[in-house]
Amino acid sequence: TRTMIVTGAASGIGKATAELLRERGDTVIGVDLRGADVNADLSTAEGRESLVEQVREASGGRIDGILAIAGLAAPIPATVAVNFFGMVATLEGLRPLLAGSDSPRAVGIASMASLHPHDDELVALMAGGDEAGALARAEVLAGDASTGHLIYASTKKAFAQWVRRNAATDDWAAAGIPLNAIAPGVIVTPMTAPLLETEEGREQIRAGVPMPLNGFAEAIVAARLLAWLVSEENTHLCGQVIFVDGGSDVVIRGDST
Ligand code: NAD
């Protein structure tokens, strides 16, 4: 059986993905802040190191797939730590454990929010690997009600760019590891539940995330795509950021490819 590491496994998309992979016969090591097979805080350097150590022990040192799903949507600096630095650390930190796999695979989660307005300075700090600088910039953005929302979009933009910049390198493609991302539209999970509760919230979401094809999606929709991306069938997708968004990318970006 294949061994898959799923972060964010306690809730939402991560939970649905862990369940789907288990149903299909994979061994899944779920990671989350608490209540998972491996408990680790991906917002800190110690937590990220602990993740790698615990997964090495739990897996016996050989894994087949990394699914970096854990994330935050709050307009706070921690969102930068988890969504960008935590996700990249998960992928890079666990990559050496893929070396023993016949069909190693890796995937992370961007978002259609990468198409929303973002803060160029924050994106550049993340791209440069400057976590202290990025957290300081996010602190400034978080302090103003008119800029806080730029934090989440910036983390997703920076992560999508990271996948594009790294997928074809020696670390991933030349090592035989497809590295890709998915970019969901609105998925019904505890992350979006507060907004989806009221008609006002739903209207606000529809305005920013138009989904002409089938509307808001259940977590299983994202889970099925993630499961395929880490399956043996996926031999040639490289650096793709796949929008599973009911059409919001098409509506927002039109025919630009
Ligand atoms: P969720 O809140 O239901 O689940 C996220 C999980 O990540 C939680 O279990 C949480 O404990 C975990 N997590 C948060 N901080 C952590 C940390 N420091 N260390 C370890 N684990 C941590 O959210 P979800 O909707 O399932 O989102 C999963 C991913 O999908 C996120 O990256 C999110 O940005 C992305 N996404 C979600 C949507 C959506 O509409 N729900 C859309 C686009 C992208």
py3Dmol code that shows the C-alpha trace and the ligand (Angstrom):
import py3Dmol

protein = """\
ATOM      1  CA  THR A   1       0.000   0.000   0.000  1.00  0.00           C
ATOM      2  CA  ARG A   2       0.996   3.600  -0.549  1.00  0.00           C
ATOM      3  CA  THR A   3       1.668   5.883   2.419  1.00  0.00           C
ATOM      4  CA  MET A   4       0.248   9.407   2.220  1.00  0.00           C
ATOM      5  CA  ILE A   5       0.910  12.365   4.509  1.00  0.00           C
ATOM      6  CA  VAL A   6      -2.080  14.707   4.770  1.00  0.00           C
ATOM      7  CA  THR A   7      -1.782  17.992   6.680  1.00  0.00           C
ATOM      8  CA  GLY A   8      -4.930  19.685   7.936  1.00  0.00           C
ATOM      9  CA  ALA A   9      -6.399  16.184   8.318  1.00  0.00           C
ATOM     10  CA  ALA A  10      -8.663  17.100  11.258  1.00  0.00           C
ATOM     11  CA  SER A  11     -11.053  19.295   9.289  1.00  0.00           C
ATOM     12  CA  GLY A  12     -12.581  20.246   5.954  1.00  0.00           C
ATOM     13  CA  ILE A  13     -10.681  19.378   2.783  1.00  0.00           C
ATOM     14  CA  GLY A  14      -7.862  17.588   4.624  1.00  0.00           C
ATOM     15  CA  LYS A  15     -10.308  15.408   6.536  1.00  0.00           C
ATOM     16  CA  ALA A  16     -12.272  14.509   3.393  1.00  0.00           C
ATOM     17  CA  THR A  17      -9.042  13.718   1.546  1.00  0.00           C
ATOM     18  CA  ALA A  18      -7.654  11.528   4.324  1.00  0.00           C
ATOM     19  CA  GLU A  19     -10.941   9.603   4.443  1.00  0.00           C
ATOM     20  CA  LEU A  20     -11.041   9.149   0.658  1.00  0.00           C
ATOM     21  CA  LEU A  21      -7.445   7.904   0.469  1.00  0.00           C
ATOM     22  CA  ARG A  22      -8.057   5.451   3.323  1.00  0.00           C
ATOM     23  CA  GLU A  23     -11.220   4.173   1.620  1.00  0.00           C
ATOM     24  CA  ARG A  24      -9.160   3.550  -1.497  1.00  0.00           C
ATOM     25  CA  GLY A  25      -6.623   1.507   0.438  1.00  0.00           C
ATOM     26  CA  ASP A  26      -3.780   3.909   1.162  1.00  0.00           C
ATOM     27  CA  THR A  27      -2.119   4.209   4.534  1.00  0.00           C
ATOM     28  CA  VAL A  28      -2.685   7.795   5.678  1.00  0.00           C
ATOM     29  CA  ILE A  29      -0.704   9.657   8.306  1.00  0.00           C
ATOM     30  CA  GLY A  30      -2.843  12.648   9.214  1.00  0.00           C
ATOM     31  CA  VAL A  31      -1.227  15.813  10.548  1.00  0.00           C
ATOM     32  CA  ASP A  32      -2.928  18.646  12.416  1.00  0.00           C
ATOM     33  CA  LEU A  33      -2.571  20.869  15.461  1.00  0.00           C
ATOM     34  CA  ARG A  34      -4.311  18.257  17.617  1.00  0.00           C
ATOM     35  CA  GLY A  35      -6.308  15.064  17.347  1.00  0.00           C
ATOM     36  CA  ALA A  36      -4.324  13.693  14.413  1.00  0.00           C
ATOM     37  CA  ASP A  37      -1.804  10.834  13.989  1.00  0.00           C
ATOM     38  CA  VAL A  38       0.919  13.473  14.060  1.00  0.00           C
ATOM     39  CA  ASN A  39       0.294  16.659  16.013  1.00  0.00           C
ATOM     40  CA  ALA A  40       2.466  19.589  14.952  1.00  0.00           C
ATOM     41  CA  ASP A  41       2.124  23.355  14.707  1.00  0.00           C
ATOM     42  CA  LEU A  42       3.136  24.287  11.164  1.00  0.00           C
ATOM     43  CA  SER A  43       3.299  27.987  12.055  1.00  0.00           C
ATOM     44  CA  THR A  44       6.594  27.517  13.922  1.00  0.00           C
ATOM     45  CA  ALA A  45      10.077  26.280  13.019  1.00  0.00           C
ATOM     46  CA  GLU A  46       9.984  23.768  15.898  1.00  0.00           C
ATOM     47  CA  GLY A  47       6.612  22.465  14.789  1.00  0.00           C
ATOM     48  CA  ARG A  48       7.860  21.973  11.230  1.00  0.00           C
ATOM     49  CA  GLU A  49      10.928  20.073  12.473  1.00  0.00           C
ATOM     50  CA  SER A  50       8.753  18.004  14.737  1.00  0.00           C
ATOM     51  CA  LEU A  51       6.500  17.188  11.766  1.00  0.00           C
ATOM     52  CA  VAL A  52       9.413  15.701   9.832  1.00  0.00           C
ATOM     53  CA  GLU A  53      10.703  13.738  12.826  1.00  0.00           C
ATOM     54  CA  GLN A  54       7.299  12.322  13.708  1.00  0.00           C
ATOM     55  CA  VAL A  55       6.458  11.400  10.122  1.00  0.00           C
ATOM     56  CA  ARG A  56       9.848   9.715   9.702  1.00  0.00           C
ATOM     57  CA  GLU A  57       9.134   7.608  12.776  1.00  0.00           C
ATOM     58  CA  ALA A  58       5.520   6.821  11.948  1.00  0.00           C
ATOM     59  CA  SER A  59       6.293   5.885   8.332  1.00  0.00           C
ATOM     60  CA  GLY A  60       9.527   4.004   8.856  1.00  0.00           C
ATOM     61  CA  GLY A  61      11.279   6.572   6.663  1.00  0.00           C
ATOM     62  CA  ARG A  62       9.471   5.903   3.380  1.00  0.00           C
ATOM     63  CA  ILE A  63       6.390   7.725   2.097  1.00  0.00           C
ATOM     64  CA  ASP A  64       4.687   7.920  -1.320  1.00  0.00           C
ATOM     65  CA  GLY A  65       2.761  11.171  -1.254  1.00  0.00           C
ATOM     66  CA  ILE A  66       2.645  14.572   0.454  1.00  0.00           C
ATOM     67  CA  LEU A  67      -0.634  16.479   0.553  1.00  0.00           C
ATOM     68  CA  ALA A  68       0.009  19.914   2.103  1.00  0.00           C
ATOM     69  CA  ILE A  69      -3.499  21.120   2.903  1.00  0.00           C
ATOM     70  CA  ALA A  70      -3.409  22.810   6.346  1.00  0.00           C
ATOM     71  CA  GLY A  71      -4.227  26.495   6.146  1.00  0.00           C
ATOM     72  CA  LEU A  72      -5.796  29.521   7.815  1.00  0.00           C
ATOM     73  CA  ALA A  73      -7.999  32.220   6.315  1.00  0.00           C
ATOM     74  CA  ALA A  74      -7.902  34.813   9.102  1.00  0.00           C
ATOM     75  CA  PRO A  75      -6.504  38.299   8.323  1.00  0.00           C
ATOM     76  CA  ILE A  76      -3.579  37.802  10.727  1.00  0.00           C
ATOM     77  CA  PRO A  77       0.189  37.188  10.399  1.00  0.00           C
ATOM     78  CA  ALA A  78      -0.194  33.513  11.409  1.00  0.00           C
ATOM     79  CA  THR A  79      -1.895  32.968   8.055  1.00  0.00           C
ATOM     80  CA  VAL A  80       1.436  33.784   6.381  1.00  0.00           C
ATOM     81  CA  ALA A  81       3.272  31.370   8.669  1.00  0.00           C
ATOM     82  CA  VAL A  82       0.910  28.451   7.983  1.00  0.00           C
ATOM     83  CA  ASN A  83      -0.231  28.979   4.380  1.00  0.00           C
ATOM     84  CA  PHE A  84       3.126  29.802   2.844  1.00  0.00           C
ATOM     85  CA  PHE A  85       6.051  28.938   5.113  1.00  0.00           C
ATOM     86  CA  GLY A  86       4.293  25.961   6.726  1.00  0.00           C
ATOM     87  CA  MET A  87       3.143  24.555   3.393  1.00  0.00           C
ATOM     88  CA  VAL A  88       6.558  24.956   1.762  1.00  0.00           C
ATOM     89  CA  ALA A  89       8.287  23.479   4.840  1.00  0.00           C
ATOM     90  CA  THR A  90       5.934  20.492   4.702  1.00  0.00           C
ATOM     91  CA  LEU A  91       6.765  19.829   1.060  1.00  0.00           C
ATOM     92  CA  GLU A  92      10.517  20.445   1.361  1.00  0.00           C
ATOM     93  CA  GLY A  93      10.912  18.826   4.761  1.00  0.00           C
ATOM     94  CA  LEU A  94       9.148  15.609   3.810  1.00  0.00           C
ATOM     95  CA  ARG A  95      10.568  15.398   0.264  1.00  0.00           C
ATOM     96  CA  PRO A  96      13.595  13.284   1.267  1.00  0.00           C
ATOM     97  CA  LEU A  97      11.181  10.611   2.563  1.00  0.00           C
ATOM     98  CA  LEU A  98       9.773  10.249  -0.962  1.00  0.00           C
ATOM     99  CA  ALA A  99      13.134   8.960  -2.211  1.00  0.00           C
ATOM    100  CA  GLY A 100      12.218   5.326  -1.560  1.00  0.00           C
ATOM    101  CA  SER A 101       8.902   5.471  -3.429  1.00  0.00           C
ATOM    102  CA  ASP A 102       8.317   4.018  -6.922  1.00  0.00           C
ATOM    103  CA  SER A 103       5.729   6.715  -7.634  1.00  0.00           C
ATOM    104  CA  PRO A 104       6.377   9.749  -5.431  1.00  0.00           C
ATOM    105  CA  ARG A 105       3.861  12.593  -5.593  1.00  0.00           C
ATOM    106  CA  ALA A 106       3.381  16.015  -3.972  1.00  0.00           C
ATOM    107  CA  VAL A 107       0.554  18.532  -3.950  1.00  0.00           C
ATOM    108  CA  GLY A 108      -0.340  21.692  -2.054  1.00  0.00           C
ATOM    109  CA  ILE A 109      -3.328  24.015  -1.887  1.00  0.00           C
ATOM    110  CA  ALA A 110      -3.418  27.455  -3.440  1.00  0.00           C
ATOM    111  CA  SER A 111      -6.822  29.094  -4.005  1.00  0.00           C
ATOM    112  CA  MET A 112      -8.821  31.095  -6.502  1.00  0.00           C
ATOM    113  CA  ALA A 113      -8.106  33.858  -3.972  1.00  0.00           C
ATOM    114  CA  SER A 114      -4.685  34.095  -5.654  1.00  0.00           C
ATOM    115  CA  LEU A 115      -6.619  36.079  -8.297  1.00  0.00           C
ATOM    116  CA  HIS A 116      -7.889  38.583  -5.746  1.00  0.00           C
ATOM    117  CA  PRO A 117      -6.022  41.815  -4.932  1.00  0.00           C
ATOM    118  CA  HIS A 118      -2.848  41.107  -2.956  1.00  0.00           C
ATOM    119  CA  ASP A 119       0.082  42.966  -1.457  1.00  0.00           C
ATOM    120  CA  ASP A 120       3.108  42.839  -3.763  1.00  0.00           C
ATOM    121  CA  GLU A 121       5.539  43.563  -0.940  1.00  0.00           C
ATOM    122  CA  LEU A 122       4.227  40.682   1.143  1.00  0.00           C
ATOM    123  CA  VAL A 123       4.315  38.313  -1.849  1.00  0.00           C
ATOM    124  CA  ALA A 124       7.933  39.310  -2.560  1.00  0.00           C
ATOM    125  CA  LEU A 125       8.980  38.736   1.057  1.00  0.00           C
ATOM    126  CA  MET A 126       7.486  35.247   0.988  1.00  0.00           C
ATOM    127  CA  ALA A 127       9.085  34.492  -2.373  1.00  0.00           C
ATOM    128  CA  GLY A 128      12.419  35.558  -0.917  1.00  0.00           C
ATOM    129  CA  GLY A 129      11.999  33.203   2.040  1.00  0.00           C
ATOM    130  CA  ASP A 130      12.086  36.088   4.521  1.00  0.00           C
ATOM    131  CA  GLU A 131       9.633  34.846   7.141  1.00  0.00           C
ATOM    132  CA  ALA A 132      10.433  37.504   9.759  1.00  0.00           C
ATOM    133  CA  GLY A 133      10.025  40.246   7.152  1.00  0.00           C
ATOM    134  CA  ALA A 134       6.803  38.718   5.822  1.00  0.00           C
ATOM    135  CA  LEU A 135       5.322  38.436   9.322  1.00  0.00           C
ATOM    136  CA  ALA A 136       6.218  42.071  10.026  1.00  0.00           C
ATOM    137  CA  ARG A 137       4.591  43.192   6.767  1.00  0.00           C
ATOM    138  CA  ALA A 138       1.484  41.087   7.544  1.00  0.00           C
ATOM    139  CA  GLU A 139       1.311  42.726  10.978  1.00  0.00           C
ATOM    140  CA  VAL A 140       1.050  46.109   9.258  1.00  0.00           C
ATOM    141  CA  LEU A 141      -1.638  44.879   6.830  1.00  0.00           C
ATOM    142  CA  ALA A 142      -3.536  43.205   9.681  1.00  0.00           C
ATOM    143  CA  GLY A 143      -3.633  46.473  11.613  1.00  0.00           C
ATOM    144  CA  ASP A 144      -5.849  48.173   9.057  1.00  0.00           C
ATOM    145  CA  ALA A 145      -9.384  46.960   8.323  1.00  0.00           C
ATOM    146  CA  SER A 146      -8.979  47.962   4.667  1.00  0.00           C
ATOM    147  CA  THR A 147      -5.868  45.800   4.058  1.00  0.00           C
ATOM    148  CA  GLY A 148      -6.260  42.734   6.293  1.00  0.00           C
ATOM    149  CA  HIS A 149      -7.952  40.728   3.547  1.00  0.00           C
ATOM    150  CA  LEU A 150      -4.847  41.104   1.342  1.00  0.00           C
ATOM    151  CA  ILE A 151      -2.949  38.692   3.600  1.00  0.00           C
ATOM    152  CA  TYR A 152      -4.777  35.494   2.615  1.00  0.00           C
ATOM    153  CA  ALA A 153      -4.763  36.304  -1.118  1.00  0.00           C
ATOM    154  CA  SER A 154      -1.035  37.101  -0.899  1.00  0.00           C
ATOM    155  CA  THR A 155      -0.221  33.751   0.730  1.00  0.00           C
ATOM    156  CA  LYS A 156      -2.069  31.870  -1.999  1.00  0.00           C
ATOM    157  CA  LYS A 157      -0.475  33.941  -4.778  1.00  0.00           C
ATOM    158  CA  ALA A 158       2.994  33.319  -3.308  1.00  0.00           C
ATOM    159  CA  PHE A 159       2.361  29.590  -2.922  1.00  0.00           C
ATOM    160  CA  ALA A 160       1.078  29.227  -6.508  1.00  0.00           C
ATOM    161  CA  GLN A 161       4.217  31.024  -7.739  1.00  0.00           C
ATOM    162  CA  TRP A 162       6.419  28.801  -5.565  1.00  0.00           C
ATOM    163  CA  VAL A 163       4.937  25.707  -7.209  1.00  0.00           C
ATOM    164  CA  ARG A 164       5.542  27.165 -10.689  1.00  0.00           C
ATOM    165  CA  ARG A 165       9.128  28.089  -9.789  1.00  0.00           C
ATOM    166  CA  ASN A 166      10.063  24.805  -8.190  1.00  0.00           C
ATOM    167  CA  ALA A 167       8.197  22.030 -10.004  1.00  0.00           C
ATOM    168  CA  ALA A 168      10.614  21.727 -12.922  1.00  0.00           C
ATOM    169  CA  THR A 169      13.809  21.775 -10.840  1.00  0.00           C
ATOM    170  CA  ASP A 170      16.219  19.018  -9.799  1.00  0.00           C
ATOM    171  CA  ASP A 171      14.439  18.763  -6.440  1.00  0.00           C
ATOM    172  CA  TRP A 172      11.107  17.736  -7.946  1.00  0.00           C
ATOM    173  CA  ALA A 173      10.748  16.970 -11.667  1.00  0.00           C
ATOM    174  CA  ALA A 174      14.285  15.672 -12.138  1.00  0.00           C
ATOM    175  CA  ALA A 175      13.812  13.535  -9.018  1.00  0.00           C
ATOM    176  CA  GLY A 176      10.703  12.022 -10.614  1.00  0.00           C
ATOM    177  CA  ILE A 177       8.236  13.823  -8.341  1.00  0.00           C
ATOM    178  CA  PRO A 178       5.237  15.582  -9.888  1.00  0.00           C
ATOM    179  CA  LEU A 179       4.668  18.756  -7.808  1.00  0.00           C
ATOM    180  CA  ASN A 180       1.352  20.509  -8.366  1.00  0.00           C
ATOM    181  CA  ALA A 181      -1.308  22.573  -6.615  1.00  0.00           C
ATOM    182  CA  ILE A 182      -5.047  22.903  -6.655  1.00  0.00           C
ATOM    183  CA  ALA A 183      -6.863  26.226  -6.476  1.00  0.00           C
ATOM    184  CA  PRO A 184     -10.363  25.716  -5.075  1.00  0.00           C
ATOM    185  CA  GLY A 185     -13.224  28.177  -5.328  1.00  0.00           C
ATOM    186  CA  VAL A 186     -15.583  28.129  -2.358  1.00  0.00           C
ATOM    187  CA  ILE A 187     -15.621  24.785  -0.569  1.00  0.00           C
ATOM    188  CA  VAL A 188     -18.099  24.205   2.240  1.00  0.00           C
ATOM    189  CA  THR A 189     -15.886  23.585   5.296  1.00  0.00           C
ATOM    190  CA  PRO A 190     -15.504  24.993   8.820  1.00  0.00           C
ATOM    191  CA  MET A 191     -13.251  27.660   7.217  1.00  0.00           C
ATOM    192  CA  THR A 192     -16.069  29.101   5.111  1.00  0.00           C
ATOM    193  CA  ALA A 193     -19.018  28.130   7.331  1.00  0.00           C
ATOM    194  CA  PRO A 194     -19.302  31.470   9.173  1.00  0.00           C
ATOM    195  CA  LEU A 195     -19.673  33.359   5.876  1.00  0.00           C
ATOM    196  CA  LEU A 196     -21.972  30.787   4.310  1.00  0.00           C
ATOM    197  CA  GLU A 197     -24.333  30.946   7.285  1.00  0.00           C
ATOM    198  CA  THR A 198     -26.077  34.166   6.318  1.00  0.00           C
ATOM    199  CA  GLU A 199     -27.576  35.290   2.995  1.00  0.00           C
ATOM    200  CA  GLU A 200     -25.499  38.475   3.321  1.00  0.00           C
ATOM    201  CA  GLY A 201     -22.322  36.424   3.660  1.00  0.00           C
ATOM    202  CA  ARG A 202     -23.259  34.203   0.724  1.00  0.00           C
ATOM    203  CA  GLU A 203     -23.916  37.282  -1.445  1.00  0.00           C
ATOM    204  CA  GLN A 204     -20.533  38.736  -0.454  1.00  0.00           C
ATOM    205  CA  ILE A 205     -18.828  35.472  -1.410  1.00  0.00           C
ATOM    206  CA  ARG A 206     -20.678  35.191  -4.721  1.00  0.00           C
ATOM    207  CA  ALA A 207     -19.538  38.712  -5.634  1.00  0.00           C
ATOM    208  CA  GLY A 208     -15.849  37.830  -5.135  1.00  0.00           C
ATOM    209  CA  VAL A 209     -15.992  34.202  -6.198  1.00  0.00           C
ATOM    210  CA  PRO A 210     -18.396  33.750  -9.102  1.00  0.00           C
ATOM    211  CA  MET A 211     -19.096  30.006  -9.541  1.00  0.00           C
ATOM    212  CA  PRO A 212     -21.406  29.585 -12.549  1.00  0.00           C
ATOM    213  CA  LEU A 213     -20.766  25.830 -12.674  1.00  0.00           C
ATOM    214  CA  ASN A 214     -22.630  24.103  -9.836  1.00  0.00           C
ATOM    215  CA  GLY A 215     -21.968  26.739  -7.138  1.00  0.00           C
ATOM    216  CA  PHE A 216     -20.270  26.111  -3.796  1.00  0.00           C
ATOM    217  CA  ALA A 217     -18.588  22.696  -3.617  1.00  0.00           C
ATOM    218  CA  GLU A 218     -18.379  20.035  -0.924  1.00  0.00           C
ATOM    219  CA  ALA A 219     -14.933  19.054   0.394  1.00  0.00           C
ATOM    220  CA  ILE A 220     -15.062  15.721  -1.449  1.00  0.00           C
ATOM    221  CA  VAL A 221     -14.811  17.625  -4.761  1.00  0.00           C
ATOM    222  CA  ALA A 222     -11.360  18.930  -3.855  1.00  0.00           C
ATOM    223  CA  ALA A 223     -10.447  15.607  -2.232  1.00  0.00           C
ATOM    224  CA  ARG A 224     -11.038  13.631  -5.446  1.00  0.00           C
ATOM    225  CA  LEU A 225      -8.731  15.898  -7.439  1.00  0.00           C
ATOM    226  CA  LEU A 226      -6.054  15.811  -4.738  1.00  0.00           C
ATOM    227  CA  ALA A 227      -6.312  12.012  -4.620  1.00  0.00           C
ATOM    228  CA  TRP A 228      -5.757  11.789  -8.364  1.00  0.00           C
ATOM    229  CA  LEU A 229      -2.794  14.170  -8.257  1.00  0.00           C
ATOM    230  CA  VAL A 230      -0.995  11.874  -5.780  1.00  0.00           C
ATOM    231  CA  SER A 231      -2.064   8.692  -7.561  1.00  0.00           C
ATOM    232  CA  GLU A 232       0.171   6.520  -9.727  1.00  0.00           C
ATOM    233  CA  GLU A 233      -1.879   7.644 -12.748  1.00  0.00           C
ATOM    234  CA  ASN A 234      -0.440  11.157 -12.502  1.00  0.00           C
ATOM    235  CA  THR A 235       2.906  10.745 -14.242  1.00  0.00           C
ATOM    236  CA  HIS A 236       3.223  14.020 -16.174  1.00  0.00           C
ATOM    237  CA  LEU A 237       1.463  16.949 -14.513  1.00  0.00           C
ATOM    238  CA  CYS A 238       4.235  19.346 -13.539  1.00  0.00           C
ATOM    239  CA  GLY A 239       3.795  22.677 -11.772  1.00  0.00           C
ATOM    240  CA  GLN A 240       0.107  22.984 -12.590  1.00  0.00           C
ATOM    241  CA  VAL A 241      -2.182  25.090 -10.431  1.00  0.00           C
ATOM    242  CA  ILE A 242      -5.520  23.475 -11.162  1.00  0.00           C
ATOM    243  CA  PHE A 243      -8.577  25.605 -10.545  1.00  0.00           C
ATOM    244  CA  VAL A 244     -11.446  23.531  -9.163  1.00  0.00           C
ATOM    245  CA  ASP A 245     -13.652  26.549  -8.735  1.00  0.00           C
ATOM    246  CA  GLY A 246     -16.896  26.205 -10.669  1.00  0.00           C
ATOM    247  CA  GLY A 247     -15.634  28.771 -13.163  1.00  0.00           C
ATOM    248  CA  SER A 248     -14.404  31.697 -11.047  1.00  0.00           C
ATOM    249  CA  ASP A 249     -11.007  31.670 -12.768  1.00  0.00           C
ATOM    250  CA  VAL A 250     -12.672  31.760 -16.187  1.00  0.00           C
ATOM    251  CA  VAL A 251     -15.016  34.574 -15.174  1.00  0.00           C
ATOM    252  CA  ILE A 252     -12.207  36.639 -13.617  1.00  0.00           C
ATOM    253  CA  ARG A 253      -9.359  35.988 -16.076  1.00  0.00           C
ATOM    254  CA  GLY A 254     -11.356  35.450 -19.247  1.00  0.00           C
ATOM    255  CA  ASP A 255      -9.413  33.912 -22.114  1.00  0.00           C
ATOM    256  CA  SER A 256      -5.912  34.655 -20.804  1.00  0.00           C
ATOM    257  CA  THR A 257      -4.078  31.338 -20.619  1.00  0.00           C
TER     258      THR A 257
END
"""
ligand_1 = """\
44
NAD
P -10.432 24.022 7.688
O -10.318 25.177 8.586
O -11.668 23.192 7.705
O -9.184 23.051 7.886
C -7.873 23.533 7.991
C -7.085 22.649 8.920
O -5.749 23.153 8.986
C -7.641 22.618 10.348
O -7.849 21.290 10.786
C -6.576 23.329 11.149
O -6.434 22.844 12.479
C -5.323 23.049 10.321
N -4.296 24.020 10.684
C -4.430 25.361 10.801
N -3.314 25.910 11.291
C -2.443 24.907 11.509
C -1.123 24.846 12.030
N -0.487 25.945 12.484
N -0.512 23.635 12.104
C -1.159 22.519 11.696
N -2.408 22.517 11.200
C -3.044 23.696 11.115
O -10.187 24.640 6.231
P -10.369 24.021 4.757
O -11.433 24.800 4.108
O -10.436 22.549 4.780
O -9.004 24.500 4.101
C -7.954 23.628 3.749
C -7.048 24.337 2.759
O -7.785 24.672 1.597
C -6.457 25.639 3.285
O -5.121 25.742 2.833
C -7.320 26.687 2.618
O -6.663 27.913 2.495
C -7.576 26.033 1.297
N -8.732 26.554 0.590
C -9.988 26.453 1.123
C -11.062 26.956 0.418
C -12.464 26.888 0.958
O -13.362 27.495 0.348
N -12.721 26.188 2.056
C -10.868 27.566 -0.826
C -9.578 27.643 -1.342
C -8.517 27.129 -0.631
"""
view = py3Dmol.view(width=600, height=400)
view.addModel(protein, "pdb")
view.setStyle({"model": 0}, {"cartoon": {"style": "trace"}})
view.addModel(ligand_1, "xyz")
view.setStyle({"model": 1}, {"stick": {}})
view.zoomTo()
view.show()
